[in-house]
Amino acid sequence: MTSLETAKLAAKAIDSKKGAGIKVIKVDAVTAMTDYFVIATGFSSTQVRALADEVEFRLKEAGETVSHIEGHKNDSWILLDYVDVVVHVFSEEAREYYDLDKLWADGEEIDISDVLIVEN
């Protein structure tokens, strides 16, 4: 599985649990730490954990093992590190505070409309 496929599968997993503001940002041209960031928002601490758990479950099913997890005891930001893809699941307040969207604005936002469920 390519790193882009991994990032899109993570976005799809988040979407399946009604995560919001899902973005995939290609950052390999601006940092050596990873290829893609997946950023999303949950509306409660329970949802933040559920979104992270769903990503871990779906990627494990696809043969991808998480290298490192940060913040599982923290209710506002959970980071799942898959080396080439780093998934950030935030509460609304934490996402606004850390503003990774702005911090990594030099990266390329990837169109993920093909993996997200469109609500009518």
N, C-alpha and C positions, 0 to 999 in steps of 0.2 A: 504494500500500500504506500503510495506517495505521501509526502507531508501535506500536500494540498487535500488529498482524499481524507486523510486523518482529520484535518481541520474542518472540512465540510461535514464529516460524520459527527464530530463533536458539536458543531452548530445544529445539526439535525436532531441530535439527542436533546440538546437544550430546548429546542423548539417544541419537541414532543411533550415536554413538561411545562410548556407555556412560559419559558424564559423570554425576556424582553430585550430590545436593543441589541440584538445579536449582530456582532461584526467579526469578520475575519480580515486581519490586516497582515499583508506580506511585509516582513521587516528584514529579510535577509540582506537587502542592499544597504541597510542603515545600522545593523548590529550583527555581531558574530554569534550572539547567544542562542538564537533560534531562527527558524524560517518564517513561522506564522504565530500570531497571537489570535486567540479567539476570546472575545470579550462579551459578557452578557450580564443581565441584571435579573435578580430575583426580588420579589416583593415582601418577603419575610425571611427570618433566619431559617425556618423550616424549608422554604422553597430554595434558598441558596444551597443548603445541604442536599436537597433532593436533585437539583440540577447537576451538582458536582458528582453525586452518586450515579446518576443516569449516564453521564459522560464516561465515567470509569467503567460502568457495566457494558455499555455499547462498544466501547473501544476494546475492552478485554475480549468480548465476543468476536471481534474482528481480528484478534491476534496482537493487539497493541497493548503493551504493559506500561503502566505509569511508572516513571522513574522516581518521582518525588511528589509529595503532596504537602502543601503548607496551608495552615489556617483552618483545618477541619474542626478545631475546637473554638475557632473564632466564627462568630455568626455573621460577619459582614463581608469577608473576602476569602474565598478559597481558590488556591492556585494548584492546578494539576500540570505537572511538567512531563511532557512526552518527548523531551529533548528537541526534536525538530518543530514541535507544536507546544505552545504553552497556553493553557486555558485559564482564564480569569473569570470567576463568577462572583459578582458583587451584589451587595444590598444597594438600594438606590442612593443612600447617603454616601457610602464608601465609593461608589463609582463616580459620583459628582466630586468628592473630595480628592481622590487620586487622579482623576481625569486622564486615564491612559489613552483615551481617544485623541486628546490634544497632544499628549506627550509623544505619541507615535504617529503624528499626522504626516510625517515625512515618508511613512510606509505607504504601500498601495492597498487601498481597500478592495477586497475581492467581492465580486457579485456572487451572492449565495442564494439568490432567488430561486434557483433550481432545486434547492434542498429544503426550503422553508415552506410550511403550510400556509397558503393564502386564505385568510379568513374573509368571509363575505359580510 
